[in-house]
Each structure stands twice: as structure tokens, then as C-alpha cells.
Amino acid sequence: MLNSTKMFFMFTLFFSTLISISSNSWLGCWIGLEINLLSFIPLISNSNNLFSNEASMKYFLTQSIASINFLFSIIMKLILMKNFEMNLFISIMINSSLLMKMGSAPFHFWFPNIIEGLSWFNSLILMTWQKISPMILLSYYFNMNFIIIIIIMNIIIGAINGMNQTSLRKLMAFSSINNLGWMLMTIMISMNLWLFYFLMYFFLTSMMTFLFYILNMFYINQLFINNMNFMIKINLLINFLSLGGLPPFIGFFPKWIVINFLINNNFYLMTLLFMMMSLIMLFFYIRIIYSAFMFNYYKMKWFKILIKNKLFSIINLFSFMSIMSMILTTFFYMI
């Protein structure tokens, strides 16, 4: 695709999210979501790649079903209710369509399949930016009990399904589903906390996807077949563990705040579930890193990967900050 066309669609993609979240009517929100959908499809479709064509088709179908559902719920709401009261059926309908838009469990089946056909940059957009408008719209009108069930499903499905994945993109997709459970919990606590958690998640995911993009890696076995520079492996270690939420990395900090809120509000079972599923996530992250560090296929190592790139030194700096900032935040938190 031409660069100018790509820039135009990128602009409409970002602009449509702003339309959606700043709209003062449900119809305006729907229009924003539609523009968002129609500007993302040209970005992901590539005539030379059958996988990306299939992904764009699947994305269009699932998102249009969710949009139809959303529009139907809004019209039902306008017809049935003159005043803005909470109706169980309609709130669940609106919530379900928004959850389907962001790829949340149990409407998550399209999400890993589509990510499998995308480039790393497009998967980053799908895992981060495309979740903003549905989540903010969800915060306007959510059914508490329904969302709690959804959160439990998200963290369990994200953790369990990530166990048997060999594709890094699918692994990142299930990691995204797991983090979505945490983000939905932050929405129920406060929007400021959601923004903080989302920014942290965006930062860590973009670091991971950028590393994989530089190394041109799509499957786990490439991590230990390729002869990588030690610094690259250290970066992978730090970013994976930070994404899993292990102290003293910065990814633990937002999760720590969420757990604090949950314990203060007597959600003890929920806290236990969150912590257990984080352990499963960490288990398969550590398994990948362990393989990358320990396995040594001498016969396979025809070349050594050395990145002579200014951007890579920035990643090194961010990884160092990831450790240091957590130690500092812990210090301030104790004060």
C-alpha cells in the first residue's frame, strides 16, 4: 500500500477513536466505532499475503456483527425507555457487543486467529489502540455482575490457552486477553487507574512487538535456533517478566494497585484467582525465556544476530528503567 494512503487510514483510525469516546450520544459512539473498523481493514489487508486477506475478512465479519448488535441495543433502548434507567437485558446486550469488539472472552475466538495473519505493527494496534474506544464506552454503561463473570473468564482463558501456543503472535494475543481481565477490573475501580494500567500495558506490549519485529520472529523455536546477542536475550527476559507482572519490574506496579483495591474491598477470592492466573502466565513466559537462554543448537546456528540499531539502545534504556522505576515506586509506596 502507498505510504500516503496508509497515513490517511492511520489518521482516520486514531481520529475515529476520539470521535467515539468524546461523543455525547450512543449513535455518535457507534459511528466512531464504524469509522474505526473501516479504517483498520485497509491497513491489515495485503494483496500479496493470503493470511492477512483472510484476517481482514474475519475482522470485518466479527466487528460488523458486534456493530449490528450494538446499534440494535441502542435502538431498543431508545424505543423502550424514555428515561435512562438500567435494564438488565439491554445492558448485557450493549456490554456483549462492546466486549466482542475488544476481543474479550467468551467472544475471543476471532482474536488469536486474526492476529496470526497480521504483521507485528498491526497486531500491536489490534492489541492496544483498538481496545480503547470499546473499553471507555463500556465504562459508561456496565452491568457489574456480568462484567465480574467476564473478568473471571478473561483471566482464566488468557492464562490456560497461552500454555500450549508455539506462535508468538498467538501467545501475545492470549496475554492480551488475560490483561483485558485486569483492565476491566480497573474500569470498575476508577478510570484513572484504567488509564495508568493501559499506558503500562501499551508500553510493555510495544517493546515486545518491536523486539520481535527487529528480530523477525514469529514462533517460539526461532528464539533458541537463532544465535542471539546476550543483550537481546536480557531484554526479552525483562520485558516478558514485566508483562507477566513479576516484581521488581514495572509491570507489577499497576497489578499491585489493583490487588490492593481488591483486598480493601474484600474481594479475596477474586484476588486469589488473579494471582494464580498471573503465576500461570509467568510460568509459560519463563519457559520460553529458559529455552532461549539454555538451549544450544550448534548445527542450526549459521548466523549470529547482532542489532546495530539506534532504536535498540533505546530499548536497552527502557528495559533498565523498567527495573529501576519499580524499585523507586516501591520506595515511595512504602513512605
ZIKA-V367935 format. One record per residue. PHI is phi in radians with two decimals (999 if undefined). OMEGA is omega as a letter, one per 20 degrees, with the letter a starting at -180 (NA if undefined). BURIAL is + if it has 16 or more other C-alpha atoms within 10 Angstrom, else -. Layout:
BEGIN
PHI|OMEGA|BURIAL  PHI|OMEGA|BURIAL
END
This chain:
BEGIN
999|r|-  -1.15|a|-  -1.11|a|-  -1.14|r|-  -1.11|a|-  -1.07|r|-  -1.09|r|-  -1.09|a|-  -1.19|r|+  -1.11|r|+  -1.08|a|-  -1.17|r|+  -1.09|a|+  -1.24|a|+  -1.18|a|-  -1.13|r|+  -1.11|r|+  -1.16|r|+  -1.05|a|+  -1.11|a|+  -1.44|a|+  -1.83|a|-  -1.30|r|+  -1.84|r|-  -2.45|a|-  -1.11|a|+  -1.14|r|-  -1.10|r|-  -1.07|a|+  -1.12|r|+  -1.08|r|+  -1.03|r|+  -1.12|r|+  -1.17|r|+  -1.09|r|+  -1.05|a|+  -1.11|a|+  -1.28|r|+  -1.60|r|+  -1.43|a|+  -1.07|r|+  -1.10|r|+  -1.21|a|+  -1.61|a|+  -1.41|a|+  -2.43|a|+  -1.13|a|-  -1.46|a|-  -2.11|a|-  -1.17|a|-  -1.09|a|+  -1.25|r|+  -1.12|r|+  -1.10|r|+  -1.07|a|+  -1.16|r|+  -1.15|r|-  -1.08|a|+  -1.09|a|+  -1.05|a|+  -1.11|a|-  -1.15|a|+  -1.18|r|+  -1.21|r|+  -1.08|r|-  -1.10|r|+  -1.14|r|+  -1.08|r|-  -1.05|a|+  -1.10|a|+  -1.11|r|+  -1.05|r|-  -1.11|a|+  -1.11|a|+  -1.11|r|-  -1.02|a|-  -1.12|r|+  -1.14|a|-  -1.27|a|-  -1.36|a|-  -2.15|r|-  -1.42|r|-  -1.77|a|-  -1.52|r|-  -1.71|a|-  -1.46|r|-  -1.96|a|-  -1.01|a|-  -1.11|a|-  -1.22|r|+  -1.13|r|+  -1.18|r|+  -1.10|a|+  -1.10|r|+  -1.05|a|+  -1.10|a|+  -1.16|r|+  -1.22|r|+  -1.15|r|+  -1.17|r|+  -1.10|a|+  -1.56|r|+  1.38|a|+  -1.52|r|+  -1.19|i|+  -1.53|r|-  -1.81|a|+  -1.63|a|+  -1.07|r|-  -1.27|a|+  -1.14|r|+  -1.14|r|+  -1.10|a|+  -1.25|a|+  -1.06|r|+  -1.04|a|+  -1.72|a|+  -1.84|r|+  -1.34|a|-  -1.13|a|+  -1.15|r|-  -1.16|r|+  -1.16|r|+  -1.08|r|+  -1.08|a|-  -1.15|a|+  -1.38|a|+  -2.07|a|+  -1.07|a|+  -1.19|r|+  -1.57|a|+  -1.10|a|+  -1.14|r|+  -1.07|a|+  -1.25|r|+  -1.23|r|+  -1.13|r|+  -1.13|a|+  -1.19|r|+  -1.28|a|-  -2.69|a|-  -2.19|r|+  -1.68|a|+  -0.92|a|-  -1.14|r|-  -1.09|a|-  -1.17|r|+  -1.11|r|+  -1.10|a|-  -1.09|r|+  -1.04|a|+  -1.06|r|+  -1.10|a|+  -1.03|a|+  -1.20|a|+  -1.27|a|+  -1.13|r|+  -1.04|a|+  -1.34|a|+  -1.23|a|-  -1.25|r|+  -1.27|a|+  -1.09|a|+  -1.83|a|-  -1.64|r|-  -1.85|a|-  -1.50|a|+  -1.16|a|+  -1.16|r|+  -1.17|r|+  -1.11|r|+  -1.17|r|+  -1.15|r|+  -1.24|r|+  -1.11|r|+  -1.16|r|+  -1.13|r|+  -1.12|r|+  -1.15|r|+  -1.10|r|+  -1.05|r|+  -1.11|a|+  -1.16|r|+  -1.14|r|+  -1.16|r|+  -1.17|r|+  -1.07|a|+  -1.29|r|-  -1.49|r|-  -2.85|a|-  -1.23|r|-  -1.12|r|-  -1.15|r|+  -1.06|a|+  -1.07|r|+  -1.09|a|-  -1.10|a|+  -1.13|r|+  -1.10|r|-  -1.09|a|+  -1.12|r|+  -1.06|a|+  -1.06|a|+  -1.20|a|+  -1.16|r|+  -1.17|r|+  -1.09|a|+  -1.10|a|+  -1.13|r|+  -1.15|r|+  -1.08|a|+  -1.15|r|+  -1.17|r|-  -1.08|a|-  -1.42|a|+  0.96|a|-  -2.00|r|+  -2.26|a|+  -2.25|a|-  -1.08|a|+  -1.12|r|-  -1.15|a|-  -1.16|r|+  -1.93|r|+  -1.46|a|+  -1.30|a|+  -1.54|a|+  -1.64|r|+  -1.09|a|-  -1.09|a|-  -1.12|r|-  -1.12|a|+  -1.14|r|-  -1.09|r|-  -1.08|r|+  -1.05|r|+  -1.02|a|+  -1.09|a|+  -1.24|r|+  -1.09|a|+  -1.20|r|+  -1.19|r|+  -1.15|r|+  -1.28|r|+  1.55|r|+  -1.77|r|+  -1.21|j|+  -1.66|a|+  -1.48|a|+  -1.16|r|+  -1.10|r|+  -1.33|a|+  -1.03|r|+  -1.10|r|+  -1.16|r|+  -1.07|r|-  -1.10|r|-  -1.06|a|+  -1.10|r|+  -1.02|r|-  -1.06|a|+  -1.10|a|+  -1.18|r|-  -1.11|a|-  -1.75|r|-  1.11|r|-  -1.56|a|-  -1.23|r|-  -1.12|r|-  -1.08|r|+  -1.06|r|+  -1.05|a|-  -1.12|r|-  -1.00|a|+  -1.20|a|+  -1.13|a|-  -1.23|r|+  -1.11|r|+  -1.13|r|+  -1.13|r|+  -1.01|r|+  -1.10|r|+  -1.04|a|-  -1.38|r|+  -1.17|a|+  -1.14|r|+  -1.08|r|-  -1.15|a|+  -1.12|r|+  -1.03|r|-  -1.10|a|-  -1.11|a|+  -1.40|a|+  -1.64|a|-  -1.25|a|-  -2.42|r|-  -1.61|a|-  -1.13|a|-  -1.16|a|-  -1.51|a|-  -1.54|r|-  -1.43|a|-  -2.52|r|-  -1.94|a|-  -1.53|r|-  -2.21|a|-  -1.70|r|-  -1.72|a|-  -2.53|r|-  -1.09|a|-  -1.13|a|-  -1.19|r|+  -1.17|r|-  -1.16|r|-  -1.09|r|+  -0.99|a|+  -1.09|r|-  -1.08|r|+  -1.13|r|+  -1.14|r|-  -1.10|a|-  -1.01|r|+  -1.36|a|+  -1.11|a|-  -1.15|r|+  -1.17|r|+  -1.09|a|+  -1.16|a|-  -1.13|r|-  -1.08|r|-  -1.06|a|-  -1.19|a|-  -1.11|a|-  -1.29|r|-  -1.19|NA|-
END
